[in-house]
Amino acid sequence: MGKARKALSKLVGGIQCGLGGIVAVLALLVYASLAVREALAIASEEVYLYIFAFMVFSAISIASGSILIWEGNEEA
């Protein structure tokens, strides 16, 4: 039971870190690319709000995923 829990914790943590990284890249693309902004229907006045929201979500997701991975590596 303990090994399965550790493996699941590492898997979920890795997925969370990956999603956080993808969202960080999306924030960069929203800032840098007009085509992405138009595809997502983001007005130029809202760009910084979206970047802020994406970066906050990204940071929280990466931190949470890192904690899950770290807890999965601890000895029981």
BAFI-3210 file (N, C-alpha, C; in Angstrom, 3 decimals, decimal comma, padded with zeros to 6 digits):
// residues 76
n [1|2|3|4|5|6|7|8|9|10|11|12|13|14|15|16|17|18|19|20|21|22|23|24|25|26|27|28|29|30|31|32|33|34|35|36|37|38|39|40|41|42|43|44|45|46|47|48|49|50|51|52|53|54|55|56|57|58|59|60|61|62|63|64|65|66|67|68|69|70|71|72|73|74|75|76]
n.u [000,821|001,939|003,934|002,454|001,098|003,211|004,130|001,885|001,740|004,102|003,510|001,190|002,261|004,233|002,623|001,261|003,397|004,178|001,859|001,887|004,223|003,466|001,421|002,903|004,432|002,337|001,534|003,750|003,543|001,102|001,827|003,831|002,881|000,764|-001,001|-001,722|-003,066|-005,236|-006,405|-007,228|-009,006|-008,344|-008,387|-006,344|-006,139|-006,480|-004,331|-002,203|-003,539|-004,325|-001,778|-000,781|-002,646|-002,187|000,518|000,416|-001,203|000,496|002,809|001,773|000,878|003,271|004,721|003,063|003,075|005,798|006,046|004,458|005,988|008,325|007,363|006,725|009,210|010,176|011,272|009,378]
n.v [-001,194|001,245|001,675|001,989|004,314|006,162|006,051|006,987|009,540|010,677|010,538|012,164|014,561|015,027|015,402|017,709|019,541|019,547|020,606|023,125|024,162|024,202|026,093|028,329|028,686|029,229|031,698|033,239|033,071|034,380|036,935|037,493|036,972|038,184|036,772|034,584|035,902|036,899|034,490|033,463|035,364|037,667|040,850|043,760|045,311|043,522|041,835|041,858|041,129|038,500|037,343|037,644|036,046|033,529|033,124|033,081|030,804|028,953|029,061|028,213|025,667|024,383|024,526|023,024|020,547|019,951|019,635|017,355|015,485|015,552|014,619|012,069|010,961|010,714|008,714|006,200]
n.w [000,000|000,740|-001,193|-003,516|-002,933|-002,776|-005,419|-006,797|-005,726|-006,733|-009,469|-009,758|-008,801|-010,734|-012,992|-012,215|-012,042|-014,710|-015,953|-014,781|-015,915|-018,615|-018,529|-017,795|-020,101|-021,844|-020,809|-021,500|-024,284|-024,687|-023,992|-025,880|-028,471|-030,884|-032,457|-030,862|-028,818|-030,263|-031,065|-028,624|-027,948|-026,395|-025,170|-025,696|-023,427|-021,409|-021,286|-019,380|-017,068|-017,676|-017,981|-015,383|-013,955|-015,165|-014,472|-011,668|-011,251|-012,445|-010,791|-008,309|-009,004|-009,798|-007,399|-005,675|-007,000|-006,795|-004,048|-003,690|-005,118|-003,606|-001,126|-001,922|-002,167|000,371|003,107|004,667]
ca.u [000,000|002,804|004,625|001,473|000,822|004,375|004,150|000,795|002,128|005,087|002,834|000,342|003,167|004,837|001,594|001,035|004,549|004,090|000,797|002,378|005,167|002,713|000,717|003,914|004,732|001,167|001,598|004,761|002,999|000,075|002,532|004,699|002,297|-000,537|-001,861|-002,262|-004,060|-006,439|-007,021|-007,871|-009,923|-007,913|-008,217|-005,017|-006,195|-006,547|-003,159|-001,444|-004,368|-004,194|-000,414|-000,712|-003,420|-001,481|001,753|000,052|-001,603|001,692|003,671|001,111|000,859|004,629|005,067|002,283|003,607|007,117|005,824|003,998|007,129|009,222|006,754|006,808|010,582|010,522|011,223|008,238]
ca.v [000,000|002,414|001,893|002,506|005,707|006,953|006,122|007,868|010,894|011,138|010,703|013,357|015,703|015,259|015,964|019,092|020,350|019,681|021,565|024,448|024,591|024,512|027,366|029,392|028,896|029,897|033,106|033,873|033,190|035,428|038,219|037,720|036,721|038,780|035,725|033,809|036,763|036,927|033,162|033,309|036,506|038,487|042,256|044,259|045,844|042,406|040,970|041,745|040,373|037,093|036,913|037,520|034,867|032,335|032,939|032,671|029,401|028,176|028,980|027,373|024,300|023,833|024,346|021,905|019,325|019,682|019,105|015,969|014,655|015,493|013,722|010,714|010,478|010,542|007,366|006,045]
ca.w [000,000|000,829|-002,466|-004,481|-002,565|-003,182|-006,880|-007,202|-005,334|-007,715|-010,754|-009,698|-008,682|-012,044|-013,869|-011,782|-012,463|-016,161|-016,266|-014,391|-016,942|-019,835|-018,310|-017,837|-021,519|-022,406|-020,395|-022,342|-025,634|-024,675|-023,958|-027,031|-029,782|-031,173|-033,013|-029,743|-028,162|-031,100|-031,029|-027,320|-027,814|-025,266|-025,544|-025,326|-022,063|-020,464|-021,431|-018,136|-016,132|-018,035|-017,665|-013,930|-013,547|-015,618|-013,714|-010,308|-011,341|-012,753|-009,609|-007,304|-009,518|-009,734|-005,980|-005,156|-007,602|-006,211|-002,696|-003,828|-005,517|-002,457|-000,143|-002,451|-002,024|001,782|003,663|005,587]
c.u [000,864|003,508|003,683|001,175|001,977|004,414|003,062|001,117|003,135|004,434|001,999|001,200|003,831|003,857|001,333|002,181|004,523|003,025|001,209|003,354|004,472|001,990|001,704|004,294|003,561|001,157|002,619|004,244|001,926|000,739|003,226|003,988|000,900|-001,506|-002,490|-003,326|-005,354|-007,155|-007,762|-008,853|-009,615|-007,683|-006,866|-004,995|-006,126|-005,300|-002,446|-002,227|-004,256|-002,799|-000,265|-001,439|-002,711|-000,226|001,475|-000,354|-000,390|002,571|003,062|001,122|002,239|005,043|004,337|002,789|004,965|006,994|005,350|005,144|008,082|008,672|006,801|008,191|010,984|010,428|010,095|008,679]
c.v [001,256|002,723|002,470|003,978|006,619|007,133|007,064|009,323|011,472|011,402|011,976|014,615|016,044|015,875|017,420|020,004|020,582|020,678|022,984|025,007|024,975|025,848|028,535|029,709|029,603|031,379|033,863|034,071|034,267|036,794|038,513|037,671|037,325|037,723|034,879|034,617|036,810|035,581|032,928|034,437|037,330|039,909|042,755|044,832|044,736|041,532|040,779|041,004|038,875|036,566|036,706|036,259|033,577|032,077|032,533|031,200|028,515|027,990|028,072|025,912|023,651|023,595|023,144|020,570|018,953|019,114|017,659|015,042|014,478|014,550|012,273|010,116|010,248|009,077|007,287|005,740]
c.w [000,000|-000,483|-003,516|-004,200|-002,981|-004,694|-007,389|-006,870|-006,326|-009,069|-010,777|-009,583|-010,001|-013,029|-013,505|-012,203|-013,970|-016,581|-015,896|-015,407|-018,238|-019,696|-018,322|-019,284|-022,204|-022,037|-021,240|-023,767|-025,723|-024,708|-025,290|-028,383|-029,918|-031,702|-031,904|-029,014|-028,957|-031,076|-029,714|-027,017|-026,568|-025,766|-025,037|-023,913|-021,014|-020,458|-020,098|-017,060|-016,406|-017,705|-016,165|-013,457|-013,950|-014,788|-012,262|-010,305|-011,580|-011,521|-008,542|-007,740|-009,428|-008,285|-005,388|-005,708|-007,040|-004,804|-002,760|-004,211|-004,340|-001,385|-000,614|-002,308|-000,572|002,187|004,675|006,989]
res [m|g|k|a|r|k|a|l|s|k|l|v|g|g|i|q|c|g|l|g|g|i|v|a|v|l|a|l|l|v|y|a|s|l|a|v|r|e|a|l|a|i|a|s|e|e|v|y|l|y|i|f|a|f|m|v|f|s|a|i|s|i|a|s|g|s|i|l|i|w|e|g|n|e|e|a]
***
